[in-house]
Amino acid sequence: MSVKDLSELRQNYGKGSLQVHDVSADPLDQFLKWLDHALQAQVTEPYAMTLATADGNGRPHARTVLLRGADANGFYFYSNYDSQKGQDLAANPYAELLFFWPALEQQVRIHGSVERISEQESTAYYHKRPRDSQIAAHVSTPQSGIIESRELLEQRFADLNHQLEHTTNIEKPVFWGGYCLKPNSYEFWQGRPNRLHDRLKYIPDSLSDTGWRIERLMP
Ligand SMILES: Cc1cc2nc3c(=O)[nH]c(=O)nc-3n(C[C@H](O)[C@H](O)[C@H](O)COP(=O)(O)O)c2cc1C
């Protein structure tokens, strides 16, 4: 096998199916059902999702982040506002979230617009994080900036940890906080035999009671 030819690695999918009459009329409901199933099945990193953004010149960037909440307003994640994703979202507030749960042969894509959550909400979440993570957020900035060495990073952490030894309530850095992606479409993908996968897309529809209609997509 050469790295240019990986065609021997073929997977045939057959763990489930997805029919319009089986899914919830509301896409958030359907997502929460699948997430719950992923948790029951103990998939690795069920909350890990790819966040795809594009910068002001339309160049894409993708990375993994953790889902930290979902409700009728959208999907929440936390990061450094000065990171690449932060700069991308400031220039172009549209993004896509992607979950892939290989053990279940399922993928979910959620497209939408992204806004920062309020400072109060970010602060409340920041204080729920372990103390070490709170300190790490302070020293690891600008996220994705170049740092000379691992030693320097650890030294910064140790210095701040020492400095805050008697501080019980560490202040949230201004450059750190949450985002909420408000969905404007969802796609649920279930692997099926012979590459005839099931794909159902939820599209906003003002004529429908739920505000959404469901379309089947070609695999
Ligand atoms: C499993 C996993 C979970 C991660 N969760 C987060 C997260 O919740 N927030 C975050 O900012 N980065 C998270 N990261 C790191 C990002 O993937 C990325 O390296 C970092 O955010 C910088 O990306 P950017 O420069 O494109 O903004 C996670 C990485 C992995 C592999």
The ligand as a Gaussian input file, in Angstrom:
#p B3LYP/6-31G(d) Opt

LIG

0 1
 C      -10.748000      17.038000      21.665000
 C      -10.367000      18.496000      21.543000
 C      -11.128000      19.450000      22.185000
 C      -10.805000      20.809000      22.084000
 N      -11.633000      21.728000      22.664000
 C      -11.370000      23.053000      22.494000
 C      -12.293000      24.032000      22.988000
 O      -13.369000      23.720000      23.549000
 N      -11.968000      25.339000      22.801000
 C      -10.823000      25.730000      22.152000
 O      -10.594000      26.928000      22.034000
 N       -9.954000      24.837000      21.657000
 C      -10.197000      23.502000      21.803000
 N       -9.331000      22.559000      21.270000
 C       -8.122000      23.054000      20.551000
 C       -8.498000      23.488000      19.134000
 O       -8.696000      22.347000      18.315000
 C       -7.449000      24.415000      18.475000
 O       -6.170000      23.815000      18.514000
 C       -7.374000      25.787000      19.155000
 O       -8.649000      26.227000      19.577000
 C       -6.754000      26.835000      18.233000
 O       -7.494000      26.913000      17.046000
 P       -7.571000      28.243000      16.118000
 O       -6.197000      28.833000      16.078000
 O       -8.006000      27.753000      14.793000
 O       -8.544000      29.188000      16.712000
 C       -9.650000      21.206000      21.338000
 C       -8.891000      20.222000      20.679000
 C       -9.254000      18.904000      20.775000
 C       -8.441000      17.876000      20.002000

